Amino acid sequence: MEYSNTSLKNGLLQDIEGWISIGDGGITGDATLKAYFCNRLNRRYERAMGMLGTATRLSGMDDTNFTNQPFSYFNITTAQNDYQFLVDADGNSITDITDVLILPSTTATNYIPLEKLTLDDSEATLIMSPNSSNSGIPTGYIERNNTVFLNKIPNYTKTNGGKLFYKRVPSYFVVGDTTKQPGFNAEHHQILSLGAAYDWIISHNPSNQILITRIEAELNRAEKEFKAYCAMRNPVSVRLSTPNESTR
């Protein structure tokens, strides 16, 4: 669904107008309401992309509106083991770092993946506040608050020596958008307009319990279908054990 289509009446804003019975053009003809619903659609957009993201830690799902893939390069610098990543090259906020690769020397051309370590690792404290003698070629990393801490202080400098994979915020709508569509499967776009309509009705017309119940039921159905789609889109590999293994 497009953000807004005043001709065919099949955009997200027009769908909201229908659900909250505000009349044709009730949102698109009111600058204040249009800004309000742009914001509510973006909040629901975040929720939808979050549902896609929770199906896997990997950066397999990304907003299709972005023209750049969800990875970027960074320089490895001698004697520096911490690197912070808040935004991608286009200024979009990074929400989760999923993988880090490095070139292990100044002459290397093939990136190798680093092991993702956790904060409960016995060496976590020393990795985040390393001794100066703990230098060499990194083999792992800890990520905390969008900062990557390499498990060894690099003893070399390499331009584009690191490669970062991540998840990021959705490609948000702006008030003046028209033909832009949400960057995920079109069959599920209505979860945004239903969600925004629900947000409006419970805060501006809470006495209309019949309409609230109807929208809530439609939204729950749509989100259930979307979650099923997310699970199928990002299947999780499961190792099956034999009967003998379960008793070992």
HELIX and SHEET records of a PDB file:
HELIX    1   1 LEU A   12  TRP A   19  1                                   8    
HELIX    2   2 ALA A   31  THR A   54  1                                  24    
HELIX    3   3 ALA A  124  MET A  128  1                                   5    
HELIX    4   4 ALA A  186  HIS A  188  5                                   3    
HELIX    5   5 GLN A  190  HIS A  204  1                                  15    
HELIX    6   6 GLN A  209  ARG A  233  1                                  25    
HELIX    7   7 GLU A  245  THR A  247  5                                   3    
SHEET    1   A 4 PHE A  71  ILE A  76  0                                        
SHEET    2   A 4 LYS A 158  ARG A 168 -1                                        
SHEET    3   A 4 ILE A  94  ILE A 102 -1                                        
SHEET    4   A 4 ILE A 112  PRO A 113 -1                                        
SHEET    1   B 4 ASP A  82  GLN A  84  0                                        
SHEET    2   B 4 THR A 147  LEU A 150 -1                                        
SHEET    3   B 4 GLY A 140  ARG A 144 -1                                        
SHEET    4   B 4 GLU A 115  LEU A 117  1                                        
SHEET    1   C 2 SER A 135  GLY A 136  0                                        
SHEET    2   C 2 ILE A 153  PRO A 154  1                                        
END                                                                             
